């Protein structure tokens, strides 16, 4: 799977986990230089508290485009150390 934004591959892996229709990529599959930690958080009753990354590609910023669960609840243990995308990021095979 590939995650693409602004015509750039931002993550690529053959080992994604799909939860609620979202592909969660391993952290080590990210092009880390494109990601900046965000102060944004959200809460899911069964997954826990999500943290976000802002994405910058070719001078364009996509705030909060990636999210992850630093300490997921037991029910979501399979997405620990994984990142998912939204806000216009395409996930393709």
N, CA, C and O atoms as a Tinker XYZ file with bonds, in Angstrom:
   372  protein
     1  N      0.846000   -1.185000    0.000000    73     2
     2  CA     0.000000    0.000000    0.000000    64     1     3
     3  C      0.890000    1.247000    0.000000    63     2     4     5
     4  O      1.997000    1.253000    0.539000    81     3
     5  N      0.364000    2.290000   -0.622000    73     3     6
     6  CA     1.054000    3.572000   -0.661000    64     5     7
     7  C      0.109000    4.668000   -0.183000    63     6     8     9
     8  O     -1.076000    4.669000   -0.516000    81     7
     9  N      0.636000    5.585000    0.588000    73     7    10
    10  CA    -0.088000    6.799000    0.970000    64     9    11
    11  C      0.534000    7.937000    0.171000    63    10    12    13
    12  O      1.748000    8.138000    0.199000    81    11
    13  N     -0.315000    8.680000   -0.543000    73    11    14
    14  CA     0.161000    9.724000   -1.450000    64    13    15
    15  C     -0.565000   11.024000   -1.152000    63    14    16    17
    16  O     -1.785000   11.052000   -0.990000    81    15
    17  N      0.208000   12.102000   -1.082000    73    15    18
    18  CA    -0.380000   13.431000   -0.958000    64    17    19
    19  C      0.470000   14.420000   -1.740000    63    18    20    21
    20  O      1.698000   14.352000   -1.713000    81    19
    21  N     -0.183000   15.331000   -2.428000    73    19    22
    22  CA     0.494000   16.346000   -3.235000    64    21    23
    23  C      1.460000   15.684000   -4.221000    63    22    24    25
    24  O      2.573000   16.160000   -4.440000    81    23
    25  N      1.001000   14.566000   -4.814000    73    23    26
    26  CA     1.739000   13.810000   -5.819000    64    25    27
    27  C      3.037000   13.194000   -5.298000    63    26    28    29
    28  O      3.934000   12.888000   -6.084000    81    27
    29  N      3.146000   13.012000   -3.992000    73    27    30
    30  CA     4.352000   12.458000   -3.373000    64    29    31
    31  C      3.973000   11.251000   -2.521000    63    30    32    33
    32  O      2.988000   11.295000   -1.785000    81    31
    33  N      4.747000   10.177000   -2.617000    73    31    34
    34  CA     4.539000    9.024000   -1.732000    64    33    35
    35  C      5.066000    9.401000   -0.359000    63    34    36    37
    36  O      6.242000    9.729000   -0.202000    81    35
    37  N      4.182000    9.352000    0.640000    73    35    38
    38  CA     4.576000    9.758000    1.998000    64    37    39
    39  C      4.776000    8.562000    2.916000    63    38    40    41
    40  O      5.407000    8.673000    3.967000    81    39
    41  N      4.226000    7.403000    2.508000    73    39    42
    42  CA     4.408000    6.154000    3.259000    64    41    43
    43  C      4.157000    4.997000    2.296000    63    42    44    45
    44  O      3.359000    5.103000    1.365000    81    43
    45  N      4.862000    3.885000    2.545000    73    43    46
    46  CA     4.684000    2.703000    1.693000    64    45    47
    47  C      4.988000    1.453000    2.519000    63    46    48    49
    48  O      6.005000    1.375000    3.208000    81    47
    49  N      4.067000    0.463000    2.431000    73    47    50
    50  CA     4.259000   -0.764000    3.204000    64    49    51
    51  C      3.375000   -1.887000    2.662000    63    50    52    53
    52  O      2.277000   -1.644000    2.160000    81    51
    53  N      3.869000   -3.113000    2.772000    73    51    54
    54  CA     3.071000   -4.312000    2.476000    64    53    55
    55  C      2.396000   -4.834000    3.738000    63    54    56    57
    56  O      1.726000   -5.867000    3.708000    81    55
    57  N      2.574000   -4.115000    4.854000    73    55    58
    58  CA     2.087000   -4.570000    6.159000    64    57    59
    59  C      1.200000   -3.515000    6.800000    63    58    60    61
    60  O      1.581000   -2.900000    7.797000    81    59
    61  N      0.005000   -3.301000    6.226000    73    59    62
    62  CA    -0.935000   -2.369000    6.853000    64    61    63
    63  C     -2.007000   -3.169000    7.580000    63    62    64    65
    64  O     -2.275000   -4.325000    7.250000    81    63
    65  N     -2.609000   -2.535000    8.570000    73    63    66
    66  CA    -3.720000   -3.117000    9.320000    64    65    67
    67  C     -4.935000   -2.240000    9.041000    63    66    68    69
    68  O     -4.873000   -1.022000    9.210000    81    67
    69  N     -6.039000   -2.852000    8.615000    73    67    70
    70  CA    -7.240000   -2.081000    8.296000    64    69    71
    71  C     -8.206000   -2.116000    9.474000    63    70    72    73
    72  O     -8.627000   -3.183000    9.921000    81    71
    73  N     -8.549000   -0.926000    9.968000    73    71    74
    74  CA    -9.510000   -0.769000   11.058000    64    73    75
    75  C    -10.488000    0.316000   10.636000    63    74    76    77
    76  O    -10.083000    1.425000   10.287000    81    75
    77  N    -11.763000   -0.004000   10.669000    73    75    78
    78  CA   -12.822000    0.931000   10.288000    64    77    79
    79  C    -12.560000    1.557000    8.919000    63    78    80    81
    80  O    -12.823000    2.742000    8.710000    81    79
    81  N    -12.040000    0.754000    7.986000    73    79    82
    82  CA   -11.802000    1.209000    6.628000    64    81    83
    83  C    -10.536000    2.006000    6.410000    63    82    84    85
    84  O    -10.257000    2.428000    5.287000    81    83
    85  N     -9.763000    2.220000    7.461000    73    83    86
    86  CA    -8.512000    2.977000    7.354000    64    85    87
    87  C     -7.315000    2.038000    7.416000    63    86    88    89
    88  O     -7.251000    1.152000    8.269000    81    87
    89  N     -6.366000    2.240000    6.501000    73    87    90
    90  CA    -5.118000    1.482000    6.525000    64    89    91
    91  C     -4.169000    2.148000    7.508000    63    90    92    93
    92  O     -3.850000    3.330000    7.373000    81    91
    93  N     -3.723000    1.392000    8.491000    73    91    94
    94  CA    -2.727000    1.872000    9.442000    64    93    95
    95  C     -1.361000    1.338000    9.009000    63    94    96    97
    96  O     -1.128000    0.129000    8.982000    81    95
    97  N     -0.471000    2.263000    8.675000    73    95    98
    98  CA     0.875000    1.939000    8.209000    64    97    99
    99  C      1.831000    1.859000    9.390000    63    98   100   101
   100  O      1.665000    2.589000   10.366000    81    99
   101  N      2.832000    0.981000    9.317000    73    99   102
   102  CA     3.851000    0.964000   10.374000    64   101   103
   103  C      4.569000    2.319000   10.431000    63   102   104   105
   104  O      4.812000    2.938000    9.396000    81   103
   105  N      4.903000    2.769000   11.625000    73   103   106
   106  CA     5.612000    4.044000   11.793000    64   105   107
   107  C      6.874000    4.100000   10.939000    63   106   108   109
   108  O      7.199000    5.141000   10.369000    81   107
   109  N      7.581000    2.977000   10.854000    73   107   110
   110  CA     8.851000    2.989000   10.123000    64   109   111
   111  C      8.672000    3.052000    8.607000    63   110   112   113
   112  O      9.661000    3.104000    7.876000    81   111
   113  N      7.425000    3.050000    8.121000    73   111   114
   114  CA     7.188000    3.173000    6.680000    64   113   115
   115  C      7.002000    4.627000    6.249000    63   114   116   117
   116  O      6.927000    4.915000    5.055000    81   115
   117  N      6.929000    5.541000    7.214000    73   115   118
   118  CA     6.722000    6.957000    6.910000    64   117   119
   119  C      8.005000    7.611000    6.421000    63   118   120   121
   120  O      9.104000    7.259000    6.848000    81   119
   121  N      7.845000    8.558000    5.527000    73   119   122
   122  CA     8.971000    9.438000    5.184000    64   121   123
   123  C      8.989000   10.530000    6.254000    63   122   124   125
   124  O      8.390000   11.594000    6.095000    81   123
   125  N      9.687000   10.239000    7.334000    73   123   126
   126  CA     9.615000   11.049000    8.562000    64   125   127
   127  C      9.906000   12.525000    8.348000    63   126   128   129
   128  O      9.385000   13.365000    9.081000    81   127
   129  N     10.725000   12.857000    7.363000    73   127   130
   130  CA    11.064000   14.258000    7.140000    64   129   131
   131  C      9.857000   15.089000    6.701000    63   130   132   133
   132  O      9.910000   16.319000    6.734000    81   131
   133  N      8.779000   14.433000    6.293000    73   131   134
   134  CA     7.579000   15.138000    5.834000    64   133   135
   135  C      6.557000   15.371000    6.951000    63   134   136   137
   136  O      5.567000   16.074000    6.749000    81   135
   137  N      6.794000   14.785000    8.123000    73   135   138
   138  CA     5.824000   14.808000    9.219000    64   137   139
   139  C      6.326000   15.629000   10.399000    63   138   140   141
   140  O      7.493000   15.547000   10.783000    81   139
   141  N      5.414000   16.427000   10.969000    73   139   142
   142  CA     5.721000   17.227000   12.154000    64   141   143
   143  C      4.641000   16.950000   13.194000    63   142   144   145
   144  O      3.453000   16.987000   12.872000    81   143
   145  N      5.036000   16.673000   14.443000    73   143   146
   146  CA     4.016000   16.437000   15.471000    64   145   147
   147  C      3.092000   17.642000   15.631000    63   146   148   149
   148  O      3.526000   18.792000   15.556000    81   147
   149  N      1.825000   17.358000   15.851000    73   147   150
   150  CA     0.800000   18.383000   16.062000    64   149   151
   151  C      0.335000   18.332000   17.514000    63   150   152   153
   152  O      0.486000   17.312000   18.185000    81   151
   153  N     -0.228000   19.430000   17.989000    73   151   154
   154  CA    -0.812000   19.454000   19.341000    64   153   155
   155  C     -2.222000   18.872000   19.352000    63   154   156   157
   156  O     -2.797000   18.665000   20.420000    81   155
   157  N     -2.776000   18.608000   18.184000    73   155   158
   158  CA    -4.146000   18.111000   18.055000    64   157   159
   159  C     -4.280000   16.700000   18.638000    63   158   160   161
   160  O     -3.402000   15.855000   18.462000    81   159
   161  N     -5.388000   16.465000   19.330000    73   159   162
   162  CA    -5.735000   15.128000   19.816000    64   161   163
   163  C     -7.233000   14.914000   19.623000    63   162   164   165
   164  O     -7.992000   15.866000   19.445000    81   163
   165  N     -7.639000   13.666000   19.661000    73   163   166
   166  CA    -9.063000   13.321000   19.652000    64   165   167
   167  C     -9.218000   12.040000   20.457000    63   166   168   169
   168  O     -8.235000   11.372000   20.776000    81   167
   169  N    -10.451000   11.707000   20.780000    73   167   170
   170  CA   -10.695000   10.531000   21.619000    64   169   171
   171  C    -11.689000    9.589000   20.955000    63   170   172   173
   172  O    -12.726000   10.018000   20.450000    81   171
   173  N    -11.364000    8.314000   20.962000    73   171   174
   174  CA   -12.257000    7.261000   20.496000    64   173   175
   175  C    -12.540000    6.350000   21.693000    63   174   176   177
   176  O    -11.599000    5.920000   22.361000    81   175
   177  N    -13.804000    6.046000   21.983000    73   175   178
   178  CA   -14.128000    5.245000   23.160000    64   177   179
   179  C    -13.458000    3.866000   23.197000    63   178   180   181
   180  O    -13.157000    3.365000   24.280000    81   179
   181  N    -13.221000    3.248000   22.043000    73   179   182
   182  CA   -12.637000    1.901000   22.097000    64   181   183
   183  C    -11.163000    1.850000   21.694000    63   182   184   185
   184  O    -10.484000    0.859000   21.960000    81   183
   185  N    -10.655000    2.929000   21.044000    73   183   186
   186  CA    -9.232000    2.948000   20.664000    64   185   187
   187  C     -8.386000    3.780000   21.625000    63   186   188   189
   188  O     -7.218000    3.467000   21.852000    81   187
   189  N     -8.966000    4.831000   22.185000    73   187   190
   190  CA    -8.230000    5.692000   23.106000    64   189   191
   191  C     -8.003000    7.071000   22.521000    63   190   192   193
   192  O     -8.767000    7.526000   21.669000    81   191
   193  N     -6.946000    7.740000   22.979000    73   191   194
   194  CA    -6.633000    9.099000   22.554000    64   193   195
   195  C     -5.673000    9.072000   21.373000    63   194   196   197
   196  O     -4.604000    8.464000   21.434000    81   195
   197  N     -6.074000    9.745000   20.294000    73   195   198
   198  CA    -5.243000    9.831000   19.097000    64   197   199
   199  C     -4.419000   11.111000   19.128000    63   198   200   201
   200  O     -4.866000   12.153000   19.608000    81   199
   201  N     -3.206000   11.001000   18.602000    73   199   202
   202  CA    -2.346000   12.154000   18.360000    64   201   203
   203  C     -2.219000   12.320000   16.850000    63   202   204   205
   204  O     -2.508000   11.394000   16.092000    81   203
   205  N     -1.788000   13.498000   16.419000    73   203   206
   206  CA    -1.763000   13.817000   14.996000    64   205   207
   207  C     -0.405000   14.326000   14.540000    63   206   208   209
   208  O      0.403000   14.813000   15.331000    81   207
   209  N     -0.183000   14.196000   13.236000    73   207   210
   210  CA     0.971000   14.790000   12.573000    64   209   211
   211  C      0.461000   15.744000   11.497000    63   210   212   213
   212  O     -0.547000   15.481000   10.841000    81   211
   213  N      1.172000   16.854000   11.331000    73   211   214
   214  CA     0.981000   17.718000   10.180000    64   213   215
   215  C      1.908000   17.203000    9.087000    63   214   216   217
   216  O      2.962000   16.634000    9.371000    81   215
   217  N      1.517000   17.403000    7.865000    73   215   218
   218  CA     2.252000   16.895000    6.717000    64   217   219
   219  C      2.672000   18.080000    5.853000    63   218   220   221
   220  O      1.852000   18.949000    5.557000    81   219
   221  N      3.935000   18.123000    5.447000    73   219   222
   222  CA     4.407000   19.177000    4.552000    64   221   223
   223  C      5.119000   18.537000    3.370000    63   222   224   225
   224  O      6.108000   17.822000    3.531000    81   223
   225  N      4.593000   18.810000    2.171000    73   223   226
   226  CA     5.163000   18.283000    0.930000    64   225   227
   227  C      5.269000   19.426000   -0.068000    63   226   228   229
   228  O      4.284000   20.101000   -0.364000    81   227
   229  N      6.473000   19.633000   -0.583000    73   227   230
   230  CA     6.722000   20.665000   -1.600000    64   229   231
   231  C      6.156000   22.019000   -1.184000    63   230   232   233
   232  O      5.566000   22.731000   -1.997000    81   231
   233  N      6.340000   22.369000    0.087000    73   231   234
   234  CA     5.915000   23.667000    0.586000    64   233   235
   235  C      4.445000   23.784000    0.955000    63   234   236   237
   236  O      4.015000   24.824000    1.455000    81   235
   237  N      3.666000   22.730000    0.717000    73   235   238
   238  CA     2.240000   22.746000    1.078000    64   237   239
   239  C      2.036000   21.993000    2.382000    63   238   240   241
   240  O      2.576000   20.902000    2.561000    81   239
   241  N      1.251000   22.575000    3.302000    73   239   242
   242  CA     0.985000   21.923000    4.589000    64   241   243
   243  C     -0.430000   21.348000    4.620000    63   242   244   245
   244  O     -1.374000   21.946000    4.103000    81   243
   245  N     -0.549000   20.185000    5.233000    73   243   246
   246  CA    -1.839000   19.524000    5.446000    64   245   247
   247  C     -1.911000   19.236000    6.950000    63   246   248   249
   248  O     -1.426000   18.207000    7.421000    81   247
   249  N     -2.519000   20.156000    7.687000    73   247   250
   250  CA    -2.556000   20.072000    9.149000    64   249   251
   251  C     -3.388000   18.881000    9.616000    63   250   252   253
   252  O     -4.516000   18.686000    9.163000    81   251
   253  N     -2.823000   18.088000   10.523000    73   251   254
   254  CA    -3.541000   16.967000   11.114000    64   253   255
   255  C     -3.882000   15.861000   10.137000    63   254   256   257
   256  O     -4.864000   15.147000   10.339000    81   255
   257  N     -3.100000   15.701000    9.083000    73   255   258
   258  CA    -3.416000   14.738000    8.016000    64   257   259
   259  C     -3.158000   13.279000    8.405000    63   258   260   261
   260  O     -3.638000   12.364000    7.737000    81   259
   261  N     -2.417000   13.070000    9.464000    73   259   262
   262  CA    -2.102000   11.700000    9.901000    64   261   263
   263  C     -2.394000   11.574000   11.386000    63   262   264   265
   264  O     -2.190000   12.516000   12.151000    81   263
   265  N     -2.875000   10.399000   11.790000    73   263   266
   266  CA    -3.129000   10.187000   13.212000    64   265   267
   267  C     -2.630000    8.821000   13.655000    63   266   268   269
   268  O     -2.474000    7.897000   12.858000    81   267
   269  N     -2.389000    8.730000   14.947000    73   267   270
   270  CA    -1.910000    7.478000   15.545000    64   269   271
   271  C     -2.329000    7.453000   17.009000    63   270   272   273
   272  O     -2.684000    8.476000   17.594000    81   271
   273  N     -2.277000    6.267000   17.577000    73   271   274
   274  CA    -2.638000    6.082000   18.990000    64   273   275
   275  C     -1.380000    5.682000   19.745000    63   274   276   277
   276  O     -0.960000    4.527000   19.663000    81   275
   277  N     -0.760000    6.618000   20.487000    73   275   278
   278  CA     0.482000    6.301000   21.199000    64   277   279
   279  C      0.307000    5.189000   22.233000    63   278   280   281
   280  O      1.227000    4.405000   22.465000    81   279
   281  N     -0.860000    5.123000   22.848000    73   279   282
   282  CA    -1.138000    4.090000   23.860000    64   281   283
   283  C     -2.566000    3.591000   23.643000    63   282   284   285
   284  O     -3.458000    3.905000   24.430000    81   283
   285  N     -2.786000    2.809000   22.571000    73   283   286
   286  CA    -4.157000    2.371000   22.284000    64   285   287
   287  C     -4.697000    1.462000   23.378000    63   286   288   289
   288  O     -3.948000    0.768000   24.066000    81   287
   289  N     -6.021000    1.485000   23.519000    73   287   290
   290  CA    -6.664000    0.560000   24.454000    64   289   291
   291  C     -6.458000   -0.871000   23.960000    63   290   292   293
   292  O     -6.123000   -1.088000   22.795000    81   291
   293  N     -6.657000   -1.831000   24.838000    73   291   294
   294  CA    -6.421000   -3.243000   24.520000    64   293   295
   295  C     -7.183000   -3.683000   23.262000    63   294   296   297
   296  O     -6.656000   -4.458000   22.465000    81   295
   297  N     -8.394000   -3.204000   23.081000    73   295   298
   298  CA    -9.210000   -3.590000   21.928000    64   297   299
   299  C     -8.579000   -3.156000   20.603000    63   298   300   301
   300  O     -8.898000   -3.709000   19.551000    81   299
   301  N     -7.685000   -2.167000   20.655000    73   299   302
   302  CA    -7.047000   -1.648000   19.440000    64   301   303
   303  C     -5.539000   -1.884000   19.441000    63   302   304   305
   304  O     -4.799000   -1.168000   18.767000    81   303
   305  N     -5.089000   -2.869000   20.184000    73   303   306
   306  CA    -3.652000   -3.132000   20.319000    64   305   307
   307  C     -2.954000   -3.323000   18.972000    63   306   308   309
   308  O     -1.768000   -3.020000   18.840000    81   307
   309  N     -3.683000   -3.825000   17.974000    73   307   310
   310  CA    -3.067000   -4.107000   16.674000    64   309   311
   311  C     -2.624000   -2.841000   15.932000    63   310   312   313
   312  O     -1.870000   -2.943000   14.965000    81   311
   313  N     -3.070000   -1.652000   16.355000    73   311   314
   314  CA    -2.651000   -0.428000   15.670000    64   313   315
   315  C     -1.580000    0.347000   16.435000    63   314   316   317
   316  O     -1.256000    1.476000   16.070000    81   315
   317  N     -1.032000   -0.247000   17.487000    73   315   318
   318  CA     0.075000    0.398000   18.198000    64   317   319
   319  C      1.249000    0.573000   17.231000    63   318   320   321
   320  O      1.559000   -0.328000   16.451000    81   319
   321  N      1.886000    1.723000   17.288000    73   319   322
   322  CA     3.022000    2.054000   16.420000    64   321   323
   323  C      2.654000    2.081000   14.943000    63   322   324   325
   324  O      3.474000    1.758000   14.083000    81   323
   325  N      1.402000    2.472000   14.652000    73   323   326
   326  CA     0.926000    2.581000   13.272000    64   325   327
   327  C      0.228000    3.927000   13.066000    63   326   328   329
   328  O     -0.264000    4.541000   14.013000    81   327
   329  N      0.198000    4.367000   11.810000    73   327   330
   330  CA    -0.333000    5.678000   11.447000    64   329   331
   331  C     -1.357000    5.528000   10.330000    63   330   332   333
   332  O     -1.160000    4.733000    9.412000    81   331
   333  N     -2.450000    6.286000   10.400000    73   331   334
   334  CA    -3.462000    6.317000    9.352000    64   333   335
   335  C     -3.584000    7.755000    8.827000    63   334   336   337
   336  O     -3.074000    8.698000    9.432000    81   335
   337  N     -4.267000    7.896000    7.694000    73   335   338
   338  CA    -4.311000    9.184000    7.001000    64   337   339
   339  C     -5.726000    9.579000    6.606000    63   338   340   341
   340  O     -6.609000    8.730000    6.479000    81   339
   341  N     -5.926000   10.857000    6.416000    73   339   342
   342  CA    -7.162000   11.428000    5.903000    64   341   343
   343  C     -6.843000   12.781000    5.295000    63   342   344   345
   344  O     -5.686000   13.040000    4.964000    81   343
   345  N     -7.838000   13.657000    5.135000    73   343   346
   346  CA    -7.654000   15.012000    4.619000    64   345   347
   347  C     -6.963000   15.030000    3.251000    63   346   348   349
   348  O     -6.008000   15.774000    3.030000    81   347
   349  N     -7.467000   14.197000    2.347000    73   347   350
   350  CA    -6.973000   14.226000    0.979000    64   349   351
   351  C     -5.795000   13.311000    0.690000    63   350   352   353
   352  O     -5.342000   13.233000   -0.452000    81   351
   353  N     -5.291000   12.616000    1.705000    73   351   354
   354  CA    -4.210000   11.649000    1.462000    64   353   355
   355  C     -4.846000   10.412000    0.814000    63   354   356   357
   356  O     -5.781000    9.828000    1.362000    81   355
   357  N     -4.336000   10.026000   -0.339000    73   355   358
   358  CA    -4.828000    8.838000   -1.046000    64   357   359
   359  C     -4.082000    7.616000   -0.561000    63   358   360   361
   360  O     -2.859000    7.644000   -0.421000    81   359
   361  N     -4.804000    6.552000   -0.306000    73   359   362
   362  CA    -4.185000    5.266000    0.035000    64   361   363
   363  C     -4.533000    4.308000   -1.089000    63   362   364   365
   364  O     -5.707000    4.019000   -1.322000    81   363
   365  N     -3.516000    3.813000   -1.788000    73   363   366
   366  CA    -3.706000    2.970000   -2.969000    64   365   367
   367  C     -2.779000    1.758000   -2.913000    63   366   368   369
   368  O     -1.783000    1.739000   -2.190000    81   367
   369  N     -3.149000    0.741000   -3.711000    73   367   370
   370  CA    -2.281000   -0.446000   -3.807000    64   369   371
   371  C     -1.150000   -0.206000   -4.762000    63   370   372
   372  O     -0.320000   -1.090000   -4.971000    81   371
